[in-house]
Each structure stands twice: as C-alpha cells, then as structure tokens.
C-alpha cells in the first residue's frame, strides 16, 4: 500500500544465492548446505521473492553469493542460472549494480545470480 501511495513502480531486490533455481547452481552442493544450515532464513528469502514476483512492480531480483566488506573490484559475474560459489562479493559492487539495474528496463522481470 505504501509503495502504491508513493507512486513507486520499480524495485531491485537483494535476495540470496541458494534460493529458487539457484540452489542447484551452487558449487559442491553449496545451495543445499545453505538450505540445511539456515532453513528459516532461506524460507524467508523464498517468500520474499514470491511476494515481489506476484506484485505489480517492475522488479528485478538479484541473488548474490556471500557478501564481503572487501573494496570494490568491478569483477562481478551476473546472469540467469549462473554457477556460484563462496567467493565474497564486495557490497560496494553489488550496490553499484543495483543502482545501474534500477534504470535498466531489460532487467525487469529477471532473477539474476551475482557471483
């Protein structure tokens, strides 16, 4: 309701690798490990994505692997059904990607893994 009142139509959501079809794309079964180690967190991420996908928003979901506090590197790999591992993704790089995608109409309705 607040989104509609404010006239917001665009959302770039930070989800998590290990949700949805990215479970199987984790190296060495990492997606399954995350589901086992953090079942409540991962279930919440699944619900979050479902709510966004069912909304009237122009959405893009990003599923980053592990976030890090490392300095920006500009070395992100982004794609649908992307293989991912446990290498850290600098938060600064992910934030820059989110800002860029907010203005990128070609990413609307896509779920992208970031590794």
C-alpha positions as CSV (number, residue, x, y, z in Angstrom):
1,X,0.0,0.0,0.0
2,X,2.8,2.4,0.9
3,X,4.5,1.6,-2.5
4,X,1.3,2.5,-4.4
5,X,0.7,5.7,-2.4
6,X,4.3,6.9,-3.1
7,X,4.0,6.0,-6.8
8,X,6.9,3.6,-6.7
9,X,6.9,1.1,-9.6
10,X,10.5,-0.1,-9.8
11,X,12.2,-2.4,-7.4
12,X,15.6,-4.1,-7.5
13,X,15.5,-6.7,-4.7
14,X,18.6,-8.2,-3.0
15,X,17.7,-11.8,-2.4
16,X,20.2,-14.6,-1.9
17,X,22.0,-17.3,-3.8
18,X,20.7,-20.6,-2.7
19,X,17.0,-19.7,-3.3
20,X,14.8,-21.0,-6.1
21,X,16.7,-22.5,-9.1
22,X,20.0,-21.1,-7.8
23,X,20.0,-23.9,-5.1
24,X,21.3,-26.4,-7.7
25,X,23.8,-23.9,-9.2
26,X,25.9,-23.7,-6.1
27,X,29.3,-25.4,-6.4
28,X,29.8,-28.5,-4.3
29,X,26.2,-28.5,-3.2
30,X,26.5,-25.1,-1.5
31,X,22.9,-24.2,-2.2
32,X,21.7,-27.3,-0.4
33,X,24.1,-26.6,2.5
34,X,22.6,-23.2,2.9
35,X,19.1,-24.6,2.9
36,X,20.1,-27.0,5.6
37,X,22.2,-24.6,7.7
38,X,19.7,-21.7,7.6
39,X,16.3,-23.1,6.8
40,X,14.3,-20.1,8.3
41,X,16.4,-17.5,6.5
42,X,16.2,-19.3,3.2
43,X,12.5,-19.9,3.5
44,X,12.0,-16.2,4.3
45,X,14.0,-15.3,1.1
46,X,11.8,-17.7,-0.9
47,X,8.6,-15.9,0.5
48,X,10.2,-12.5,-0.2
49,X,10.8,-13.4,-3.9
50,X,7.3,-14.8,-4.3
51,X,5.7,-11.6,-2.9
52,X,7.8,-9.5,-5.3
53,X,7.1,-11.7,-8.3
54,X,3.4,-11.6,-7.6
55,X,3.3,-7.8,-7.3
56,X,2.6,-5.1,-9.9
57,X,6.1,-3.8,-9.5
58,X,8.7,-3.7,-12.3
59,X,11.1,-5.9,-10.4
60,X,14.5,-7.4,-10.7
61,X,15.7,-9.9,-8.2
62,X,19.5,-10.2,-7.5
63,X,20.8,-13.3,-5.8
64,X,24.3,-12.6,-4.6
65,X,26.5,-15.2,-3.1
66,X,28.3,-14.3,0.1
67,X,28.7,-10.6,0.6
68,X,32.1,-9.2,1.8
69,X,33.5,-5.9,3.1
70,X,36.3,-6.0,0.6
71,X,36.9,-2.9,-1.6
72,X,35.0,-2.7,-4.9
73,X,36.7,-4.7,-7.6
74,X,34.3,-4.3,-10.5
75,X,34.6,-8.0,-11.2
76,X,31.0,-9.3,-10.8
77,X,29.5,-12.1,-12.9
78,X,25.8,-11.6,-13.4
79,X,23.4,-13.9,-15.1
80,X,20.4,-16.2,-15.0
81,X,21.2,-19.7,-13.9
82,X,24.8,-18.7,-13.1
83,X,27.1,-21.1,-11.3
84,X,28.1,-19.6,-8.0
85,X,30.5,-20.4,-5.1
86,X,31.6,-19.0,-1.8
87,X,33.8,-16.2,-3.1
88,X,32.8,-12.9,-1.5
89,X,31.1,-10.1,-3.4
90,X,32.0,-6.6,-2.3
91,X,28.9,-4.8,-1.0
92,X,30.0,-1.7,-2.9
93,X,30.0,-3.6,-6.2
94,X,26.6,-5.0,-5.5
95,X,25.2,-1.6,-4.6
96,X,26.5,-0.1,-7.8
97,X,24.9,-2.9,-9.8
98,X,21.6,-2.4,-8.1
99,X,21.7,1.3,-8.9
100,X,22.6,0.6,-12.6
101,X,19.8,-2.0,-12.9
102,X,17.2,0.3,-11.5
103,X,17.4,2.3,-14.7
104,X,17.8,-0.8,-17.0
105,X,14.4,-1.9,-18.4
106,X,16.0,-5.0,-19.9
107,X,16.4,-6.5,-16.4
108,X,12.7,-6.1,-15.4
109,X,11.2,-9.5,-14.5
110,X,14.5,-11.2,-14.3
111,X,16.1,-13.2,-11.5
112,X,19.9,-12.8,-11.7
113,X,22.6,-14.5,-9.7
114,X,25.6,-12.4,-8.8
115,X,29.0,-14.2,-8.3
